[in-house]
Amino acid sequence: MKNFKFIKYFLVILCIFTVLSSCSRMPKIIGQPPIEPNARKRAEQNVKDGKGIRFFKNNKGDGTFLFASSNPMWKAALDTLDFMSLASSDYSGGVIITDWYSEGDPNEAIKITVRFLSNEIRADGMVINLYKRICINNVCSTKEIKNDLTFEIKDKILRKAAIYKTRDDKIAFENRPEKVFKGDRE
């Protein structure tokens, strides 16, 4: 019982000490100008000076959401493959698969798959596979083809994506909002 009172008094004294020690004054930084008390003016000055803070800063993106209608790589790939019908296209998975395509000979057909590894316009940001199906007496065999056609398709997609990106950046720059502060309107 005696130990219980001692622990009780010790905790009360510890709490009082903790509360009182947190009531100290902020140290004054020598050589620094006084801090502006008006938060809005401080924020406006920080914006003008280019200062700021970004929470959850990472290298994964700039906070803009890329949807199928605004991703230049996706749009360029669809425009490049628009002569073929699509068997599957999944923007969230980053895959476009065409249906079998044949020009004249029904026994030979090709299929193209495009896998996006990045939203950036880079040659290593996508993988293109070309498959050829050959049917003889209703027995079909499929094999992957590695030739210049895959490189031509990739090149055409990259060129179109670069054009789309340049155009979209120009439109975004022209339509950017003006920064106006209350103090500038008066």
WONORSUL-V168024 format. One record per backbone hydrogen bond with DSSP energy under -0.5 kcal/mol. CO is the residue of the C=O (numbers start at 1). NH is the residue of the N-H. If there is no record, write none. Layout:
co->[CO	CO]
nh->[NH	NH]
This chain:
co->[1	2	3	4	5	6	7	8	9	10	11	12	13	14	15	16	17	18	20	21	28	29	37	38	39	40	41	42	43	44	45	46	46	47	53	54	64	65	67	67	70	71	72	73	74	75	76	77	79	81	85	88	90	90	94	95	96	97	97	101	102	103	104	105	107	109	110	111	112	113	114	115	115	120	122	123	125	125	127	129	130	131	132	132	133	134	136	138	139	141	143	145	145	147	147	148	149	150	151	152	153	154	155	156	157	158	159	160	161	162	163	164	165	166	167	168	169	170	171	173	178	181	181	182	182]
nh->[5	6	7	8	9	10	11	12	13	14	15	16	17	18	19	20	21	22	23	24	30	32	39	42	43	44	45	46	47	48	49	50	51	50	55	57	66	67	70	71	72	75	76	77	78	79	80	81	82	84	99	97	94	95	116	90	114	87	88	110	104	105	106	108	135	133	101	131	98	129	96	117	127	122	125	126	117	118	115	113	145	111	134	143	109	141	139	140	136	134	132	130	147	150	151	152	153	154	155	156	157	158	159	160	161	162	163	164	165	166	167	168	169	170	171	172	173	174	175	176	180	184	185	185	186]
